[in-house]
């Protein structure tokens, strides 16, 4: 999904976009690939979350049994149980990549923050 370009609106606090497209630390001018990778991953996560939100809508979270946070905790627990099973039993993933599982966990955390900040649609 990611097209390896960072959207104009995505910025990491303390960093600004350099002329070459590289991220430079504002107080030193040092180029860092770490910051660029963080921006690319965050953009990829945002694309995925937005596209899934278009498919699911807000009600699958806000109407979860026990409330939105409970529903998120259950989903995150399931993802962690899957990762533990695959890792500790030296198994390969069959239907969803390990990377996809980590992406889902990251996006569940974003959704939880939105719920806590009262920014998730009810």
C-alpha positions as CSV (number, residue, x, y, z in Angstrom):
1,X,0.0,0.0,0.0
2,X,2.7,2.5,0.9
3,X,4.1,4.4,-2.0
4,X,7.4,5.3,-0.2
5,X,6.6,9.0,-0.1
6,X,5.7,10.9,3.0
7,X,2.6,13.1,2.8
8,X,3.1,16.8,3.3
9,X,1.1,16.9,6.6
10,X,3.1,14.1,8.3
11,X,5.9,15.6,10.4
12,X,7.9,14.3,13.4
13,X,8.3,16.8,16.2
14,X,11.7,18.4,16.1
15,X,12.4,17.4,12.5
16,X,11.7,19.2,9.2
17,X,11.8,18.2,5.6
18,X,15.1,19.1,3.9
19,X,15.5,20.2,0.3
20,X,16.7,16.8,-0.8
21,X,13.6,15.1,0.8
22,X,15.8,13.8,3.6
23,X,14.7,14.4,7.2
24,X,17.1,16.6,9.0
25,X,17.2,17.4,12.7
26,X,16.4,21.0,13.0
27,X,19.0,21.8,15.7
28,X,22.0,20.0,14.1
29,X,21.3,19.5,10.4
30,X,22.3,15.8,10.6
31,X,20.5,13.6,8.1
32,X,18.9,10.6,9.6
33,X,17.4,7.6,7.9
34,X,15.8,6.5,11.2
35,X,13.4,9.4,11.1
36,X,12.6,8.8,7.5
37,X,11.8,5.2,8.2
38,X,9.5,6.2,11.1
39,X,7.6,8.6,8.8
40,X,7.3,6.0,6.1
41,X,6.0,3.3,8.5
42,X,3.6,5.8,10.1
43,X,2.3,6.8,6.7
44,X,1.8,3.1,5.7
45,X,0.0,2.5,9.0
46,X,-2.2,5.5,8.4
47,X,-3.1,4.4,4.9
48,X,-4.0,0.9,6.2
49,X,-6.1,2.2,9.1
50,X,-8.0,4.7,6.9
51,X,-8.8,2.0,4.3
52,X,-9.9,-0.5,6.9
53,X,-12.0,2.2,8.6
54,X,-13.8,2.8,5.3
55,X,-14.7,-0.9,5.2
56,X,-15.6,-1.5,8.8
57,X,-16.8,1.9,9.9
58,X,-16.7,3.0,13.6
59,X,-19.3,0.8,15.0
60,X,-17.2,-2.4,15.1
61,X,-15.1,-0.6,17.8
62,X,-17.6,1.7,19.5
63,X,-20.3,-1.0,19.8
64,X,-17.9,-3.8,21.0
65,X,-19.2,-5.8,24.0
66,X,-17.8,-4.3,27.1
67,X,-17.1,-1.0,25.4
68,X,-14.6,0.2,22.8
69,X,-11.4,-0.2,25.0
70,X,-12.5,-3.7,26.0
71,X,-13.0,-4.6,22.4
72,X,-9.6,-3.3,21.5
73,X,-7.9,-5.1,24.3
74,X,-9.5,-8.4,23.2
75,X,-8.3,-7.8,19.6
76,X,-4.8,-6.9,20.8
77,X,-4.7,-9.9,23.0
78,X,-5.7,-12.2,20.1
79,X,-2.9,-10.7,17.9
80,X,-0.3,-11.1,20.7
81,X,-1.4,-14.7,21.4
82,X,-0.9,-15.4,17.7
83,X,2.5,-13.8,17.7
84,X,3.5,-15.7,20.8
85,X,2.3,-19.0,19.4
86,X,4.2,-18.5,16.1
87,X,7.4,-17.3,17.8
88,X,7.7,-19.6,20.7
89,X,6.6,-22.7,18.7
90,X,8.9,-21.8,15.7
91,X,5.9,-21.8,13.3
92,X,5.4,-20.0,10.0
93,X,2.4,-17.8,9.5
94,X,-0.2,-19.2,7.1
95,X,-2.8,-16.6,6.4
96,X,-1.6,-13.3,7.6
97,X,2.0,-12.2,7.7
98,X,3.8,-11.4,10.9
99,X,4.3,-7.8,9.6
100,X,0.5,-7.5,9.1
101,X,-0.1,-8.6,12.6
102,X,2.3,-5.9,14.0
103,X,0.6,-3.3,11.8
104,X,-2.8,-4.3,13.2
105,X,-1.4,-4.0,16.7
106,X,0.0,-0.5,16.0
107,X,-3.3,0.6,14.5
108,X,-5.3,-0.8,17.4
109,X,-3.1,1.4,19.7
110,X,-3.9,4.4,17.5
111,X,-7.6,3.6,17.7
112,X,-7.3,3.3,21.5
113,X,-5.7,6.7,21.7
114,X,-8.5,8.1,19.6
115,X,-11.1,6.5,21.8
116,X,-9.4,7.9,25.0
117,X,-9.2,11.3,23.4
118,X,-12.9,11.1,22.4
119,X,-12.0,11.4,18.7
120,X,-13.5,8.0,17.6
121,X,-17.0,8.2,16.1
122,X,-19.6,6.6,18.2
